[in-house]
Amino acid sequence: MGITDLFKDTCTIRRYTEGAQDGVGQPEPTWADHITNEPCRLTTAKGPGGGRSVIIGAEVVIAPYTLFIGDIDVSERDTVVIDGIEYEILDVVSRADIDTDHHLELSLRTVR
């Protein structure tokens, strides 16, 4: 049994792109699907305060969710959609075994 056998959810990774220009010539920010129907597993993060502490710049934020996903092209600039709920990716950590990258652990919070 591999870790991917535990991935009971599917998610969509969304990536920021610049869209058409607005009325003053600036590109409209848009989010486009980057990867769809990717097997994953969303869990509630454990730790003090109900989640994992993540440092973003000078701010410490709590990531109440952890997403386990295969070794795919994803970064902290992307968002994840699972069951219609959008999550901000706060941190991406690669987990590896002796030979190769194994999976990624993403620290998430819901988009406000």
PESUL-V28080 format. One record per residue. N is the residue number from 1. RES is the residue in one small letter. PSI is psi as a letter, one per 20 degrees, with the letter a starting at -180 (* if undefined). OMEGA is omega in degrees with one decimal (NA if undefined). D_FIRST is the distance of its C-alpha to the first C-alpha in Angstrom with 2 decimals. Layout:
n=N res=RES psi=PSI omega=OMEGA d_first=D_FIRST
n=N res=RES psi=PSI omega=OMEGA d_first=D_FIRST
This chain:
n=1 res=m psi=p omega=177.5 d_first=0.00
n=2 res=g psi=r omega=-178.8 d_first=3.79
n=3 res=i psi=h omega=-178.6 d_first=6.82
n=4 res=t psi=i omega=175.3 d_first=8.21
n=5 res=d psi=i omega=179.3 d_first=6.42
n=6 res=l psi=i omega=-178.3 d_first=8.70
n=7 res=f psi=n omega=-175.9 d_first=11.61
n=8 res=k psi=i omega=-179.4 d_first=13.81
n=9 res=d psi=r omega=168.1 d_first=17.03
n=10 res=t psi=q omega=-177.1 d_first=18.80
n=11 res=c psi=r omega=175.6 d_first=21.47
n=12 res=t psi=p omega=175.1 d_first=24.40
n=13 res=i psi=p omega=180.0 d_first=25.49
n=14 res=r psi=p omega=-176.9 d_first=29.31
n=15 res=r psi=q omega=178.9 d_first=31.51
n=16 res=y psi=p omega=173.0 d_first=35.18
n=17 res=t psi=q omega=176.2 d_first=37.69
n=18 res=e psi=p omega=-178.8 d_first=41.46
n=19 res=g psi=b omega=179.3 d_first=42.99
n=20 res=a psi=q omega=-179.0 d_first=46.58
n=21 res=q psi=q omega=177.0 d_first=49.37
n=22 res=d psi=a omega=-175.8 d_first=50.83
n=23 res=g psi=h omega=179.7 d_first=54.59
n=24 res=v psi=j omega=174.5 d_first=55.17
n=25 res=g psi=j omega=178.3 d_first=53.26
n=26 res=q psi=q omega=179.2 d_first=50.09
n=27 res=p psi=p omega=175.9 d_first=46.69
n=28 res=e psi=p omega=176.9 d_first=45.06
n=29 res=p psi=p omega=176.9 d_first=41.61
n=30 res=t psi=q omega=176.8 d_first=38.98
n=31 res=w psi=p omega=-179.5 d_first=35.22
n=32 res=a psi=q omega=176.2 d_first=33.53
n=33 res=d psi=p omega=179.8 d_first=30.00
n=34 res=h psi=g omega=177.2 d_first=28.28
n=35 res=i psi=p omega=-178.6 d_first=24.72
n=36 res=t psi=q omega=177.2 d_first=24.04
n=37 res=n psi=k omega=180.0 d_first=21.23
n=38 res=e psi=p omega=176.8 d_first=18.67
n=39 res=p psi=p omega=-178.3 d_first=15.34
n=40 res=c psi=r omega=174.8 d_first=15.36
n=41 res=r psi=o omega=179.2 d_first=15.31
n=42 res=l psi=p omega=177.7 d_first=18.72
n=43 res=t psi=r omega=172.9 d_first=19.34
n=44 res=t psi=p omega=-178.9 d_first=22.60
n=45 res=a psi=q omega=177.1 d_first=23.24
n=46 res=k psi=q omega=177.3 d_first=24.22
n=47 res=g psi=r omega=178.9 d_first=27.32
n=48 res=p psi=p omega=178.7 d_first=31.08
n=49 res=g psi=j omega=175.8 d_first=32.70
n=50 res=g psi=k omega=178.2 d_first=29.64
n=51 res=g psi=a omega=-179.4 d_first=27.77
n=52 res=r psi=p omega=176.2 d_first=27.43
n=53 res=s psi=p omega=179.4 d_first=30.72
n=54 res=v psi=p omega=178.5 d_first=30.89
n=55 res=i psi=p omega=176.6 d_first=34.07
n=56 res=i psi=o omega=-175.1 d_first=35.39
n=57 res=g psi=c omega=178.9 d_first=38.68
n=58 res=a psi=j omega=-175.3 d_first=40.76
n=59 res=e psi=p omega=172.7 d_first=39.03
n=60 res=v psi=p omega=179.7 d_first=36.30
n=61 res=v psi=q omega=178.1 d_first=34.29
n=62 res=i psi=p omega=176.8 d_first=31.69
n=63 res=a psi=o omega=-175.7 d_first=28.39
n=64 res=p psi=i omega=-178.4 d_first=27.35
n=65 res=y psi=q omega=172.2 d_first=24.03
n=66 res=t psi=p omega=177.2 d_first=20.96
n=67 res=l psi=p omega=174.6 d_first=19.02
n=68 res=f psi=p omega=-174.9 d_first=15.63
n=69 res=i psi=q omega=178.5 d_first=15.60
n=70 res=g psi=r omega=-178.7 d_first=14.73
n=71 res=d psi=n omega=-175.8 d_first=17.29
n=72 res=i psi=r omega=177.8 d_first=20.15
n=73 res=d psi=n omega=-179.7 d_first=23.94
n=74 res=v psi=q omega=180.0 d_first=24.73
n=75 res=s psi=r omega=179.1 d_first=27.30
n=76 res=e psi=i omega=178.4 d_first=29.24
n=77 res=r psi=i omega=-179.0 d_first=31.79
n=78 res=d psi=r omega=170.3 d_first=29.56
n=79 res=t psi=r omega=-179.5 d_first=28.80
n=80 res=v psi=p omega=175.4 d_first=25.86
n=81 res=v psi=p omega=178.1 d_first=26.43
n=82 res=i psi=p omega=-179.9 d_first=24.12
n=83 res=d psi=k omega=176.4 d_first=25.64
n=84 res=g psi=i omega=179.1 d_first=29.04
n=85 res=i psi=p omega=-178.7 d_first=29.05
n=86 res=e psi=p omega=-178.8 d_first=29.62
n=87 res=y psi=q omega=173.5 d_first=28.37
n=88 res=e psi=p omega=177.7 d_first=29.85
n=89 res=i psi=o omega=-178.2 d_first=27.58
n=90 res=l psi=h omega=-174.6 d_first=29.00
n=91 res=d psi=q omega=176.1 d_first=26.75
n=92 res=v psi=p omega=-179.6 d_first=23.97
n=93 res=v psi=p omega=178.3 d_first=22.04
n=94 res=s psi=p omega=176.1 d_first=19.84
n=95 res=r psi=p omega=-174.6 d_first=17.02
n=96 res=a psi=q omega=169.4 d_first=16.43
n=97 res=d psi=a omega=-174.7 d_first=14.93
n=98 res=i psi=h omega=-172.1 d_first=17.32
n=99 res=d psi=g omega=-171.1 d_first=17.45
n=100 res=t psi=r omega=171.5 d_first=16.96
n=101 res=d psi=p omega=-172.5 d_first=16.83
n=102 res=h psi=g omega=179.1 d_first=13.40
n=103 res=h psi=r omega=177.4 d_first=14.34
n=104 res=l psi=q omega=171.8 d_first=17.51
n=105 res=e psi=o omega=-178.7 d_first=18.67
n=106 res=l psi=p omega=173.3 d_first=21.79
n=107 res=s psi=p omega=-172.4 d_first=24.37
n=108 res=l psi=q omega=164.7 d_first=26.11
n=109 res=r psi=q omega=-179.6 d_first=29.17
n=110 res=t psi=q omega=178.8 d_first=30.65
n=111 res=v psi=p omega=-179.1 d_first=33.34
n=112 res=r psi=* omega=NA d_first=36.76
